[in-house]
Amino acid sequence: MINIKDVNFITSAADKGGFFLDSRVQVAVAGKSNVGKSSFINMLVNRGNAARVSGTPGRTRLINFFDIRTNGGDFVLTDLPGYGYAKVSKEQKSGWGKLVESYFETVAGVSVFVLVDIRHTPSPDDIKLIEYLYYKTLPFYIIANKADKQSRAQNLKSKKVIADAFKVGEDNVILISSIKKTGRDEVLDIIEKILS
């Protein structure tokens, strides 16, 4: 199995001019503002503080790039700004959407981890993102976070609800818990395939 050896913050970008581009594969993490993207990244790279965890949803307004070194090759992990936070203006929401769209237009061959909260039916914003990724023919993987908050039986029901909402098979929905680190190996297996 692939093993993450080192992680370093590269840069933050507020616009296309700041995007980090090199020859390496980029793996982006996308999701709603309160879905736990930072906790997921910290769990994945096995560092408590790689990505800043904020108690206030919608705090990450930039695209953050991380240099990830593994025993199976290196890649760039990209933390996209969260979407769907109600307490921001329409102008801010539009700006974030344009920034993310510009990222997908600019960076070639990006793979996307789409995080959703397993306890909730995917939102219209979640579905819009998946439809956009389909349209752009970008490979994506659905990560259902916070699996520790429900029973196993509830998780299986939620998995079906999420798969149906996104029109994918249930096998395409990976259950994880950033707190208990369950599902981490499955995500690392996906990264290994992306890098091979």
C-alpha positions in Angstrom: 0.0 0.0 0.0 1.1 3.6 -0.7 2.5 5.4 2.3 2.5 9.2 2.7 6.0 10.1 3.9 5.9 13.9 4.0 3.6 16.8 3.4 4.4 20.5 3.0 2.2 23.5 2.3 3.1 25.1 -1.1 1.0 28.1 -1.6 -2.5 29.6 -1.5 -4.2 31.1 -4.6 -6.9 33.7 -4.8 -6.9 33.7 -8.6 -5.6 31.8 -11.7 -2.3 33.7 -11.6 -1.5 32.0 -8.2 -2.2 28.4 -9.2 0.6 26.0 -8.6 1.4 24.1 -11.7 4.1 21.5 -12.3 4.3 18.1 -14.0 2.8 16.2 -11.1 -0.8 14.8 -10.8 -3.1 17.0 -8.7 -5.8 15.5 -6.4 -8.4 18.0 -5.4 -10.6 17.9 -2.3 -14.0 19.6 -2.8 -17.1 19.9 -0.6 -19.5 22.1 1.4 -18.0 24.5 3.9 -18.9 22.4 7.0 -18.2 18.9 5.6 -14.8 18.5 7.3 -12.4 18.9 4.4 -9.5 20.1 6.6 -10.0 17.2 9.0 -10.1 14.8 6.1 -6.9 16.1 4.7 -5.2 16.0 8.1 -6.4 12.4 8.6 -5.2 11.4 5.1 -1.7 12.8 5.4 -1.5 11.7 9.1 -0.8 15.2 10.4 -2.9 17.0 12.9 -2.2 20.4 11.5 -1.5 20.2 7.7 -4.8 21.9 6.8 -6.2 24.5 9.2 -9.4 23.4 10.9 -11.8 26.2 11.5 -14.9 26.2 13.7 -16.4 28.7 11.3 -17.7 27.2 8.0 -16.7 29.2 4.9 -13.4 30.3 6.3 -11.3 28.9 3.5 -11.7 31.3 0.6 -8.5 30.4 -1.2 -7.2 27.3 -3.0 -4.5 25.7 -0.9 -1.8 23.5 -2.5 0.2 20.9 -0.6 3.2 18.9 -1.7 2.7 15.2 -0.9 5.6 12.8 -0.9 4.8 9.0 -1.0 6.7 5.8 -1.5 4.8 5.4 -4.8 5.4 8.8 -6.3 4.7 12.4 -5.4 1.5 14.5 -6.1 -0.1 17.8 -5.3 -3.1 17.8 -3.0 -5.4 20.8 -3.6 -7.9 22.0 -1.0 -10.6 23.8 -2.8 -12.7 26.5 -1.0 -15.9 25.1 0.6 -19.2 26.0 -1.0 -22.8 26.4 0.1 -22.3 28.4 3.2 -25.4 30.5 3.8 -23.9 33.5 5.6 -21.8 34.8 2.7 -23.0 37.2 0.0 -24.0 36.1 -3.5 -21.0 38.0 -4.8 -18.7 35.9 -2.6 -20.4 32.6 -3.6 -20.1 33.6 -7.2 -16.4 34.5 -6.8 -15.6 31.1 -5.2 -17.5 29.3 -7.9 -15.5 31.2 -10.6 -12.2 30.4 -8.8 -12.9 26.7 -8.6 -14.2 26.6 -12.2 -11.0 28.4 -13.3 -8.9 25.8 -11.4 -10.6 22.9 -13.2 -10.2 24.7 -16.6 -6.5 25.3 -15.9 -5.1 22.2 -14.3 -4.9 19.2 -16.6 -5.8 15.7 -15.4 -7.0 16.5 -11.9 -8.8 13.8 -9.9 -11.4 15.0 -7.4 -12.4 13.7 -3.9 -16.0 15.0 -3.3 -16.8 15.1 0.4 -20.3 14.9 1.7 -21.7 14.5 5.2 -23.1 11.0 5.4 -25.9 12.2 7.7 -27.5 14.4 5.0 -28.9 14.0 1.6 -26.6 15.7 -1.0 -27.5 19.3 -1.5 -28.3 21.0 -4.8 -24.7 22.4 -4.7 -23.3 18.9 -4.2 -25.3 17.6 -7.2 -24.3 20.6 -9.3 -20.6 19.9 -8.6 -21.0 16.2 -9.6 -22.8 17.2 -12.8 -20.0 19.7 -13.6 -17.4 16.9 -13.1 -19.3 14.6 -15.3 -19.6 17.3 -18.0 -15.8 17.9 -17.8 -15.2 14.1 -17.8 -13.0 14.5 -14.7 -12.5 11.4 -12.5 -14.1 11.8 -9.1 -14.6 9.8 -5.9 -17.4 10.3 -3.4 -16.2 10.4 0.2 -19.0 10.2 2.8 -17.5 11.7 5.9 -18.6 11.5 9.6 -19.4 7.8 9.4 -18.6 7.6 13.2 -21.8 9.7 13.9 -24.2 7.0 12.8 -24.7 3.2 13.3 -23.5 0.8 10.7 -27.1 0.2 9.6 -27.8 3.9 9.2 -24.5 4.3 7.3 -25.6 1.6 4.8 -29.0 3.4 4.3 -27.2 6.7 3.9 -24.8 5.2 1.4 -27.7 4.3 -0.9 -29.3 7.7 -0.5 -26.0 9.4 -1.5 -25.4 7.0 -4.4 -28.9 7.5 -5.8 -28.7 11.3 -5.5 -25.4 11.3 -7.5 -26.6 8.5 -9.9 -23.7 6.3 -9.1 -23.3 2.7 -7.8 -23.0 2.3 -4.0 -19.5 0.9 -4.5 -18.5 4.4 -5.6 -19.3 5.9 -2.2 -16.5 5.5 0.4 -17.4 5.8 4.0 -14.8 7.5 6.2 -14.4 8.9 9.7 -11.7 11.5 10.0 -11.8 11.0 13.8 -11.5 7.2 13.8 -9.5 7.1 10.6 -11.7 4.5 9.1 -11.7 4.4 5.3 -8.2 6.0 5.1 -6.7 2.8 3.5 -9.4 2.8 0.8 -8.6 6.4 -0.1 -4.9 5.7 -0.2 -5.6 2.8 -2.5 -7.4 5.2 -4.9 -4.5 7.6 -4.8 -2.1 4.7 -5.6 -4.2 3.9 -8.7 -4.3 7.6 -9.7 -0.5 7.7 -9.5 0.1 4.4 -11.3 
